[in-house]
């Protein structure tokens, strides 16, 4: 417990392995054995402050997905355990209703929080970390949530320990906790039971009034933001107290009385229960299909928009005439609209992509699946669901009067255009956690690259040298160019001969005739010949080359998405700024708060000799010494988590988010 910016979230994230780039020193133990909480098979689960569940799914589905992703038992066994978990958390009556979205109302705030907890507990963690589970909930719902958590912890008979951060519990909530760790500016001000805390503060000269909730009083006198007791050093007082000495001695004894044989046993158990990569991919693909089926703002909306756009585009460019005249640009312009349709429609997925990114960070951090499984499932689901857009291509294409022989390539090109634009938008979203900002940036980028599409606004051959790099890396350019080349190859345009030569009446361009008409006054000119003269695309150029170029752009953006998923932009930008900038106190505080809110999902820790990167993790299964267990996880507990001298430090500035907590 502590005031805002006291280090609560930073401490929980450090214990659960979610702070990767800052210097983390100290030791973390389970059953007295030094462990690394970042490992894939660790028994630590973490529930963040923000909602991380998919609102379109049901409580049963969310819990079942986690069970299937992390456990190898049969479906029947998992279904029974999911039902039992939902009953324990009081969710059985609402288990098959959707959780709730902005459009469809679902569960209450307390029920949503319990769904998040059930999704973590079904994986049978030994330690459950909850970051302010009562935030945004009223007092009655907060009491309901914490009461259920306490019941589960007590019913586990020592197999589950729960650590949660809370801002300011009322007297009813306070009675539910076994121990209290009071923090301020990352330092320990007290650790013990509530009764011990009252006695301790009374002894150091701060007796709690009988009419005041103890925790309210503690926060008031210790909050350094308001300097209520600025002349009193609570940190130093606690470090010199008999309470701190007792705990430190118990921790040292705990290290000596470790269960040495538990490591190998736990590794064998972890390997036996590890779910295969293909099964994880299958579950994630199935979940994406379920989401696509239930979310009307996703593919339903896109299909409806594309259908409307296709009819409008087809009506505007209905049965285009095939004459060599000043209006030839209408032909490539109509094909450009096909490209734009399949590019712009993905803008409406930006919110979904942003939300998926946040959820993926949380789930990968909780080791539900590796990043690679998500990336494969995301590509497969997007690539297959985009097939729904194929009929929309046919509507506009045939209304324009284009030849059927080119339709297979046009469909392929539109499909790749949609995938490439979706990859580009996913890449843009990686630079901002705000969906609105991502939406604005996406539209700006699409407007810029649209200018170079189809050679309509500016001929490809006439593009200024300083803009060529945008033209050649534009999805719209390469897609429209490949489609125009293929369609025009199968089109012949009628031209009036002037002195036996085909001359465009608008531009004065000369074209070679492919054949003469029977009247002797007209000839037929192949579309590729007109394209070569007006746009500089040679008649011998292969449209597959430009399609391959489009695929390369898609791979570039997908690679960027992969890299920024493994190395989030927040981490990269913070590392760069830490090297080149000297931070002010305000900047350090702001950076610390951003890090406290952000989660990291890679397995690489900051290079420090004292980092939490030691031996293999332990899934505790035997009881530890009773005296130590009473401090770490409750009397008789086998899920004992201890940490000593744990600190989290910002680079260069040396500011500490967490300062030597034991």
ABEGO torsion letter per residue (X at the ends): XEBBGAGAAAAAAAAAGABAABBBBEBBBBGGBBBBAABAABABBBBBABBABBAABBAAAAAAAAAAAABABBAAAAAAAAAAAAAAAGAAAAAABBAEBAABBBBBAAAAAAAAAAAAAAAGBABBBBBGAABGBBAAAAAAAAAAAAAAAAAAGGABBBBBBBABBBAAAAAABABBBBBBGGBBABBEBAAAAAAAAAAAGBBBBAABBAAAAAAAAABAAAGABAABBAAAAAAABAAAAAAAAAAAAAAAABBAAAAAAAAAAAAAABBBAAAAAAAAAAAAAAAAAABAABAAAAAAAAAAAAAAAAAAABGBBBBBBAAAAAAAAAAAAAAAAAAAAAAAAAAAAAAAAAAAAAAAAAGABBAAAAAAAAAAAAAAAAAAAAAAAAAAAAAAGBBAAAAAAAAAAAAAAAAAAAAAAAAAAAABABAAAAAAAAAAAAAAAAAABGGAABBAAABBAAAAAAAAABAAAAAAAAAAAAAAAABBBBBBBBGGBBBBAAAGBBBBBABBBAAGABBBBBAAAAAAAAAGBBAABBAAAAAAAAAAAAAAAAAAAAAAAABBAAAAAAAAAAAABBBBAAAAAAAAAAAAABBBABABBBBBAABBABBBBBBBABBBBAAAAAAAAEBGBABBBBBBGBBBBBBGAGBBABBGBX
